[in-house]
């Protein structure tokens, strides 16, 4: 078996994450991953074929509050982090960076990218958005600076309740989709495509994105 296949994510606290070494490589990968994640969020929205589950909620909130979609991403991220407190989850550098950079990158991209008129172009935007979103997810998780706010909520609920990761994730995403739909967020075939494909895609890409940490003395 190759060394790529055997790589695993370390379970590190915030201080340990910084002390784990290879900071230039890991920080660069983290920032690229988060920026790309925001870009792909905007690509899926501009395809107008259906947003990723949480982005249905973000878009719905932006329709009713004096917020851009990117600002809604940031607000929801911070609210989700408050839910970490009773779960006793500790945010890492990547968690905090995720809370802000994804929304900023999404707003910048939405300001530059417009919805294509041709259906073929919108489908291409959707497919590229899902694939690149998986790359972005693998990059920021593989940098080993901690989970994003929503991922940490998922794993925290799993740890505290004993309910499987799959069921917790499904419950959270269904809640986000339903709330977002009633607020006016876009649900469509893209929502289904993203939900079905993102897990297997990230699973395939993540082993190659995990940065090997320096051994502790």
N, C-alpha and C positions, 0 to 999 in steps of 0.2 A: 504494500500500500504506500502511496506517495506521501511525502511530508505535508503537501497541501491538504490532502484528505484528512489528516490527523490533527490539524490545527483546531484549537478550541478557544472560546472566549474565556478570559480570566474573570473571576468575581472579585472586584477590587473596590475599596472605598474611595472617596474623592481624593484624599491625600496619596493613597497608594497609586492611583491612576497617574498622578503627576510624577511620582517617583519611579514609575515603571520603565522609564527610559525611552529612547527613540522619539523624543518630543518633536523635532522638526518634521519627521516623516508622519507621525500620527496627527499632529495639529494640521498639517497641510491636507491630509486625507480627510480629516473631520470637516474642515472648512469647505473643501470642494464638494464633499458629500451633501452637506447641508444646503449649500448654494444650489447645487443641482436638484436637490429635492424641491426647493422652492420653484425652480424653473419648470420642473415637470408638473407640479401642482397647477401652474398657470397654463401649461400645454393642455392638460386634461380639461380645464375650465373652458379654454378657447375652442376646444373641439366641439363643445356644446352637445356631446353625445352621452354625458353622464359623468359626474365627478366621482373621485374616490370617496368612500363613506364619510370620513370626518370632514371632507371638504364640502359635502352637501350641507352640513351644519354651518361651516364657516361662511359659505355663500349666503345661506338663509339668514344668518345673523346680520351680515353686511347689508342685506336688503331692508332691514328694519331699524338698524342702529347707525349712528353717524360714524361708521367705521368703513375702511377699505377691507377687502377680503384678507389681505395680509395682516392688517391690524386685528381682524377677528381671529386669525390663526394665533397671534400672540396672546390675545386676551384669553382664549380658550386654553392655551398651553399653561398660562399662569393659574387659571382656575383649577385645571387638572392637577397641577403641582400642589395646590392646597389639599387635595384629596390624598396626596402621599403622606400627609402628616399623621392621620390616624393609622395608616398602614405601616408607618415607621420605615418608609423608603428614604434612602439618602440620594439626593441628586449629585451627579458628577459634573465636570466641566462641560461635557458633551450635552448633558441635559439642559443646562442653562443656555448654552449656545443655540441649541435646537429651538428653544422657546422663542428666540428673537430672530435668528438669521433666516429661518425658513420663511417666515412671514415677510421679512424685508425683501428677500430675493423674489418671492412671489409677486409682490406689488411692483417691483421694478420690471419684471418680465411682462406682467399684465399691461403695463404702460407702453411696452414696445411691441407686443404681439397682439394681432387682431384676429378675429374669427375669420377663417377662410370661407369663401362662398361655395366652393365646390365640395360636394360630399366626399369625394375621393381624398381631397386634401385634409378634411376633418378626420377621416378614418386614419389617415397616415399620422396625423398629429396625436390621435388617441393611442395608436400602437406604439409610436415612438415614446410617448409620455409614459406609458406603462413600463416599457423595457428600461428606459433611463431612470425611472423611479426605483426600479429594483436595483440598478447599479448604485444609485445614490444611497439607498438604504443599506446596502452591503458595505459601502465605503464608510459611512458614519458609524455604523455598528462595529465594523472591523477595526476602527481606530482605537477602540477599547477605552472610551471616555464616558461610558455610562449610557443607559437607554434614553430615548426621547420621553417626554412627559406621558404620552399616551401608552407607549410600550411599558413604561414603569408602572403605570396604573394597572395594566393588564397583569403583569407578573406579580405585583403586590396583592391584588385581589385573589389571584391563584394561590399565593403562599398563605394568605390569611383564611381563605374559605375552603381550600382543598378542591375546588371546582377546577376541571381541566382547563388548560390554556386555551384550547380550541373553543370551548363553550364560553369562557370569559370574553375572549376576543369577539366571538360572534355576537354576544349580548351587547357589548359596548358599541360595536359598529352598527348593529341594527338600531340601537337607541339613537345614535348620531344621525343615521339615515332618516329615520321616522321624524325626529324633531326637525331636521333640516328640510325635509320635504314639505312639511306643513308651514315652514317659514319661507318657502319659495326656492329652496336650493334645487339644482338640476339633478334628477335621477334618471338614468337611462341605461342603455346597453353598456356604456362605458363603465358604469358602476359595477355591473355584473362581471364584465371582463376583468376589471381591476381586482375585485374581491376573489375571483376564482384563480387568477394567475399569479398574483403578487407573492403569495407564500412559496409556491414551488420555484419561482424565479429567484427570489432572495436566497432560498436554501441552496440553489445551484451555484450562485455567485459568491455567497458569503465566505466559504472556505478560502478562496483566493484573495479575499480582501482583508482577512484578519492579519494584523501586524503582530509578528512575534515579539514578545516583550523581552527585555534584558533580564537574565536570571538575577534574583536577589541574593546578596552575599550571605 
